[in-house]
Amino acid sequence: MIKRIMILAALFLGVQALTNRCGVVTAEAENEQDSFVDTMVKSLAKEAESMVYGQYLPGVAFSDEGGSNTCWLLQSQVESLLPYYGFIVDKWAEEKEASTDFRTLLLAEADEGGHGQEIESEVGNEIYQGEGTLEGNGLTEMGEMVSEGAGSVAGTVPNGNMGGAEGAVREETLEELLRAENDAVLQMQLSTFVPHGIQNHVNLESLMDYDTLIQQFYSIDANTTAGSDRLNVEKFLEADMTIPKDSPGPQILIYHTHSQEAFSDSVPGEEATTIMGVGDRLTEILTLDYGYEVLHHRGKYDVKSRDNAYANSLPDIEQVLEDNPTIQVVIDLHRDEMPEGTRLVMDLDGRPTARFMFFNGLSRTKKTGNIAYLYNENLDSNLAFSFQMQLKAAEYYPGLTRRIYLKGYRYNMHLSPKYLLIELGAQNNTVEEAMNACDPLAHILDLVLSGK
């Protein structure tokens, strides 16, 4: 290759010597001389092209001879690798201007909203649709997507080779990409949950008054009763609900007596869009964000009928607890049923969030009094647990929880002193709203279990 270049250089010098043999030439002679030089150099350039293509890229040479333009990309690569060859061809082969240019193609693509706008659109859709579902690594992925897109568009044009209209295209494209990236970060900040500090100071002294306590914290079903002997704030506050996080084995059990409960936009047949999927989300947050080991039991006890779901689930949950003696907290996670015109939702830091409610069974009705066969030795502890959860919710997330609902039966709450039955949202809530509620719920639970 070096030998051939030296031969070409010698021929070029020879041509130059011939053209300079006379000190003074006429205009006509000068034009003839220029024509001769152009012809010689064009011939040399064509020969160089033939040698390069023929020796190193025969497929390109074949395609070029056949008039095909399918190998323009490989040809552009050859030109970039051999800049002197490219200079000769660009200077004396004007007919090549009509052929496709690699840089021109990419500039046109960026200007017409190719990769740049496609990236911006995809990031925007991910933010809008994934609010509450891409938390954690969504920002990183989106940031990488935008950054990668910006690099690909900006990198298509060599530095210093742009000016005029081309420079304006590149500058505008980068500006759009940067704006999209900033918007993505802002939107993710709005949609990412940040645990609250104390927002409201509850007057505990006023809650010592039974009527005030009922008015602010409880809803009592018409078929049951609960007196001040049961609803005693001093006893509730004295109860120790803390648990260690470093104990081996799971500390928290989540299950669903009514596993088939769905939301307004749940997809039929997709378990992830039902209360079961919400259980998965709560499990994930408690594990990754708060360091608990959580067992999510996936038993289904209401597929054919809801009537005997509590009786059907009882043996299985007893077995789970026997097999996992480290479990100290049991959560039966439900979705409530409300009139069609009622939506249990609030705006929590820009995130639509389903409101939820703690539920207690008292094993007591007005007609029968205490129900002996539904005796619950853990009733006082159950009531203390839900009260402490409600109190933290009122302090950190005012308005997020409904009042604790008290009903007459047991609902398997005797299985553990730290037992929560939670009604999260209702059938009118969206899956997104229900998923978003898992963040503050997990935070409230951690506040109580860690004794903060």
Disulfide bonds with the S-S distance in Angstrom:
none
